[in-house]
């Protein structure tokens, strides 16, 4: 019995030291407490920063939205530092022109939804693949509803809530490999919707909607209805739980959370576009290591997305092999990406090649007739 008490005492002391050390580490780092859910950690960091600077408004390029979290601000005309000129219309599309809900006679419509790769981060409006595709398709209206820093869930919801009324004939969803993880979180740069798989049948439940306004979210913490951390739970245990949760959310194996979520979103996207008489198209954008390595470390994600898109009957273009083939033919081009130190993403040439590849895909599929 005495030996047992000594062991128990040692265990308790060890746990107390571990807990105290973890709390001290976070206190010295001036960071928010750990949490098992990275989404909550991100929310706490956002709240802490806002309580410090008093700013609850988005960057001038974005606007809060209850359905998708954030979207492009309407009617902006800005040129941020080390980026191209950005202009949006009254609907928040990255287009100079306005579009009526009724399609003009003799015109067909192509709508783009996606993240910063489809938005054209770092290049000017006329250098984006949306604009260059419009130049290649003079009889089409090309509408760009892509929004930076978003996931596939938000891209689908942009079409569902805002794109559908325009009755596009073709809807392109631009997928970037890192969007795979964005779909499994409810807070990134700000709060966002999140789909949760409900079983093995592919069904999803949409959670965290409507997205709270920045003012309402901040007031929840100011009033004490929510709080950052506290003494009611273990920091050390939270760190352990977060490691397990991150592993689950970042898992790329068959049957994983990320795969089931992405598949469910793709199925919803395809069904919704087709129900309106349109054709859904899938475009994969690679990580830049596809040009530097024999195989990208994200190949398993891009390969899975391409396979799922084909299974669902979508026309598909994977820009990774297109970029590699083009550089082999034209080594003088060097790269299709902007320098990493100024944000990376595709340069004007990468956008141009994407526009050509999309035009050729639509032609092969008989969608330009």
C-alpha positions in Angstrom: 0.0 0.0 0.0 2.8 2.4 0.8 4.5 1.7 -2.5 1.2 2.4 -4.3 0.8 5.7 -2.5 4.4 6.7 -3.5 3.7 5.8 -7.2 0.4 7.7 -7.1 2.1 10.7 -5.5 4.8 10.7 -8.2 2.2 10.5 -11.0 0.3 13.4 -9.5 3.5 15.5 -9.1 4.5 14.7 -12.7 1.0 15.7 -14.0 1.1 18.9 -12.1 4.5 19.7 -13.4 3.4 18.9 -16.9 0.3 21.1 -16.6 2.2 23.9 -15.0 5.0 23.8 -17.6 2.4 23.8 -20.4 0.6 26.8 -18.9 3.9 28.7 -18.4 4.9 28.0 -22.0 1.7 29.5 -23.4 1.9 32.4 -20.9 5.5 33.3 -21.9 4.6 33.0 -25.6 1.7 35.4 -25.1 -0.5 32.9 -27.0 -4.0 31.9 -26.4 -4.5 28.6 -24.5 -4.4 25.4 -26.5 -7.6 23.7 -27.5 -8.4 20.3 -29.0 -10.1 22.0 -32.0 -7.8 24.2 -34.1 -10.9 26.1 -35.2 -11.4 27.3 -31.6 -7.8 28.2 -31.3 -8.0 30.3 -34.4 -11.2 32.0 -33.1 -9.5 32.8 -29.8 -6.5 34.4 -31.6 -8.9 36.4 -33.8 -10.8 37.6 -30.7 -7.6 38.4 -28.7 -6.3 40.5 -31.6 -9.6 42.3 -32.0 -9.9 43.0 -28.3 -6.4 44.5 -28.5 -6.8 46.7 -31.6 -10.6 47.3 -31.5 -10.9 46.5 -35.2 -13.7 44.2 -36.2 -14.0 45.0 -39.9 -12.6 42.9 -42.6 -9.8 43.9 -45.0 -11.3 46.3 -47.5 -11.2 43.6 -50.1 -13.7 41.4 -48.3 -17.1 41.7 -46.7 -18.8 39.5 -44.0 -21.4 37.1 -45.3 -23.7 35.0 -43.1 -23.8 32.2 -45.7 -20.2 31.7 -46.6 -18.2 33.6 -43.9 -16.7 36.2 -46.2 -16.8 37.1 -49.9 -15.3 39.8 -52.1 -16.5 43.3 -51.3 -18.5 44.9 -54.0 -17.4 47.8 -56.2 -13.8 47.9 -55.1 -10.9 49.3 -57.1 -7.7 48.9 -55.3 -4.1 47.9 -55.9 -2.6 46.3 -52.7 1.1 46.4 -52.1 3.0 43.8 -54.3 -0.3 42.7 -55.9 -2.1 43.4 -59.1 -5.0 45.8 -59.5 -8.3 44.4 -58.1 -11.7 45.5 -59.3 -15.1 44.0 -58.5 -18.6 44.7 -59.7 -21.6 45.4 -57.6 -22.2 41.7 -57.0 -18.6 41.1 -55.7 -17.5 39.2 -58.7 -13.9 40.0 -59.9 -15.2 41.5 -63.1 -15.2 45.0 -64.5 -18.6 44.6 -66.1 -22.0 44.1 -64.5 -24.2 41.2 -65.3 -28.0 41.0 -65.5 -29.8 37.9 -64.1 -31.4 37.4 -67.5 -28.9 36.1 -70.0 -28.3 38.4 -73.0 -29.5 37.0 -76.4 -26.8 35.0 -78.2 -24.6 34.7 -75.1 -23.7 31.7 -73.0 -22.4 31.9 -69.4 -19.4 30.4 -67.6 -19.1 30.9 -63.9 -15.9 30.3 -61.8 -16.0 29.5 -58.1 -12.9 28.7 -56.1 -10.2 30.1 -53.8 -7.3 32.5 -54.4 -5.9 30.6 -57.4 -9.2 31.2 -59.3 -9.6 34.7 -57.9 -6.1 35.5 -59.3 -4.2 36.4 -56.1 -1.3 38.7 -57.0 -2.2 39.5 -60.6 -4.4 42.2 -62.1 -7.9 41.5 -63.3 -6.9 41.3 -66.9 -4.2 38.8 -66.1 -6.5 36.3 -64.3 -7.5 33.1 -66.1 -11.1 34.2 -65.9 -10.3 37.3 -68.0 -8.0 35.5 -70.4 -10.7 32.8 -70.9 -13.3 35.5 -71.7 -10.9 36.8 -74.4 -10.8 33.3 -75.9 -14.6 32.9 -75.7 -16.0 36.1 -77.1 -19.5 34.7 -77.3 -19.5 33.8 -73.6 -19.9 35.9 -70.4 -17.3 34.7 -67.9 -18.1 35.5 -64.3 -15.6 35.2 -61.5 -17.1 34.4 -58.1 -13.9 33.0 -56.6 -12.9 34.3 -53.1 -9.4 34.1 -51.6 -8.7 31.9 -48.5 -11.8 29.8 -48.9 -12.4 26.1 -48.9 -14.4 23.9 -51.3 -17.3 24.0 -49.0 -17.5 27.8 -49.3 -16.9 27.6 -53.1 -19.9 25.3 -53.5 -22.0 27.6 -51.2 -21.0 30.7 -53.3 -22.6 29.0 -56.3 -25.6 27.8 -54.3 -26.5 31.1 -52.8 -25.2 33.7 -55.3 -24.2 32.0 -58.6 -27.3 30.0 -59.3 -29.7 32.9 -60.1 -27.4 33.8 -63.1 -28.2 30.4 -64.7 -24.6 29.7 -65.9 -24.3 27.1 -68.7 -20.9 25.9 -67.3 -19.7 26.2 -63.7 -16.0 25.7 -63.0 -14.8 24.9 -59.5 -11.1 25.5 -59.0 -9.6 23.2 -56.4 -6.3 23.7 -54.7 -4.8 20.8 -52.8 -4.7 22.7 -49.5 -8.4 23.3 -49.7 -8.7 19.6 -48.6 -7.9 20.6 -45.0 -9.9 23.9 -45.1 -13.1 21.9 -45.5 -12.7 20.3 -42.0 -12.4 23.5 -40.0 -15.1 26.1 -39.0 -12.7 29.0 -38.5 -9.8 30.1 -40.7 -9.2 33.8 -41.3 -12.7 34.1 -39.9 -15.7 31.9 -39.0 -17.0 29.8 -41.8 -19.6 27.1 -42.5 -18.5 23.5 -42.2 -20.0 20.3 -43.5 -19.9 17.2 -41.3 -20.2 13.7 -42.7 -23.1 11.9 -41.1 -22.3 8.3 -42.1 -20.8 6.1 -44.8 -23.6 7.0 -47.3 -22.0 10.3 -48.2 -24.6 12.5 -46.5 -23.4 15.8 -45.0 -24.8 18.1 -42.4 -24.1 21.8 -42.7 -23.0 23.3 -39.4 -21.9 26.8 -38.1 -24.5 28.7 -40.1 -25.5 31.4 -40.2 -22.0 32.7 -39.6 -22.1 35.3 -36.8 -21.1 38.9 -37.6 -17.7 40.0 -36.3 -19.4 42.4 -33.9 -21.7 39.7 -32.5 -18.8 37.2 -32.1 -16.7 39.8 -30.3 -19.6 40.8 -28.1 -20.0 37.2 -27.0 -16.5 37.3 -25.5 -16.8 40.8 -24.1 -20.0 39.9 -22.3 -18.5 36.7 -20.9 -20.9 34.4 -22.8 -17.8 32.9 -24.2 -14.3 33.1 -22.9 -10.7 32.4 -24.0 -9.4 29.5 -22.1 -9.9 29.3 -18.3 -9.0 27.1 -15.4 -11.7 24.6 -16.0 -9.7 22.3 -18.2 -6.2 21.0 -18.6 -3.8 22.7 -21.0 -1.6 19.6 -21.3 -4.6 17.4 -22.1 -5.8 19.9 -24.7 -2.4 19.8 -26.4 -2.6 16.0 -26.6 -6.2 16.0 -27.9 -5.3 18.6 -30.5 -2.5 16.4 -31.8 -5.0 13.6 -32.2 -7.7 15.8 -33.8 -5.2 17.3 -36.3 -4.1 13.8 -37.3 -7.7 12.9 -38.0 -8.5 16.1 -39.9 -5.3 15.9 -42.0 -5.6 12.2 -42.7 -5.5 11.5 -46.5 -6.2 7.7 -46.4 -9.3 6.1 -47.9 -12.4 6.6 -45.7 -10.8 9.6 -43.9 -12.7 12.6 -42.7 -11.2 14.9 -45.3 -12.0 12.5 -48.2 -15.6 11.9 -47.1 -16.1 15.6 -46.7 -14.7 16.5 -50.1 -16.6 13.7 -51.8 -19.9 14.9 -50.2 -19.3 18.5 -51.3 -18.4 17.5 -54.8 -21.6 15.4 -55.0 -23.7 18.3 -53.9 -22.0 20.7 -56.3 -22.6 18.3 -59.3 -26.2 17.7 -58.4 -27.0 21.4 -57.9 -25.4 22.6 -61.2 -27.0 19.8 -63.2 -30.4 20.4 -61.6 -30.2 23.9 -63.2 -29.3 22.6 -66.6 -25.6 23.5 -66.3 -22.4 21.5 -66.7 -20.0 21.3 -63.7 -16.3 21.3 -64.5 -13.4 20.5 -62.1 -10.0 22.2 -62.3 -7.1 21.0 -60.1 -4.4 23.5 -59.2 -1.1 21.9 -57.9 1.3 22.9 -55.2 4.4 24.4 -56.8 6.5 21.4 -55.6 5.1 19.6 -58.7 7.8 21.3 -60.7 10.6 20.7 -58.2 10.0 17.1 -57.1 9.5 13.8 -58.9 6.1 13.6 -57.1 4.3 16.3 -55.2 3.7 15.5 -51.5 0.1 16.4 -52.1 -0.3 14.1 -55.1 -2.6 11.7 -53.1 -5.0 14.6 -52.6 -5.0 15.8 -56.2 -5.2 12.3 -57.6 -8.2 11.6 -55.3 -10.0 14.8 -56.3 -9.4 14.0 -60.0 -10.7 10.4 -59.6 -13.8 11.6 -57.7 -14.6 14.3 -60.3 -14.3 11.7 -63.1 -16.5 9.2 -61.2 -19.1 11.9 -60.9 -18.9 12.5 -64.7 -17.4 16.0 -64.6 -15.0 17.2 -67.3 -11.7 17.5 -65.5 -8.4 19.3 -66.1 -5.4 18.7 -63.8 -3.0 21.7 -64.2 -0.1 19.9 -62.6 0.8 17.7 -65.7 -0.1 20.6 -68.0 2.5 22.8 -66.2 5.1 20.1 -66.3 4.6 19.4 -70.0 4.7 23.0 -70.9 8.0 23.6 -69.1 9.5 20.6 -70.8 8.6 22.2 -74.2 9.4 25.7 -73.2 12.2 25.8 -70.6 12.7 29.5 -71.1 9.4 30.1 -69.3 11.0 29.0 -65.9 7.9 29.0 -63.7 4.2 29.6 -63.5 4.3 30.9 -60.0 5.0 34.3 -58.4 7.9 34.4 -55.9 7.1 32.8 -52.5 8.1 35.9 -50.6 5.3 37.9 -52.2 2.6 35.3 -51.7 3.3 32.8 -54.4 0.2 31.8 -56.5 0.1 31.6 -60.3 1.7 34.4 -62.3 0.2 35.8 -65.5 1.7 33.1 -67.6 0.2 30.4 -65.3 -3.2 32.0 -65.6 -2.9 32.2 -69.3 -2.0 28.6 -69.6 -5.0 27.7 -67.4 -7.3 29.7 -69.7 -6.0 27.9 -72.8 -6.3 24.5 -71.1 -9.9 25.3 -70.0 -10.8 26.5 -73.5 -9.4 23.3 -75.0 -11.2 21.1 -72.4 -14.6 22.8 -73.2 -13.9 22.3 -76.9 -13.1 18.6 -76.5 -16.2 18.1 -74.4 -18.4 19.7 -77.1 -19.5 22.5 -74.7 -18.6 25.3 -77.1 -21.0 24.3 -79.8 
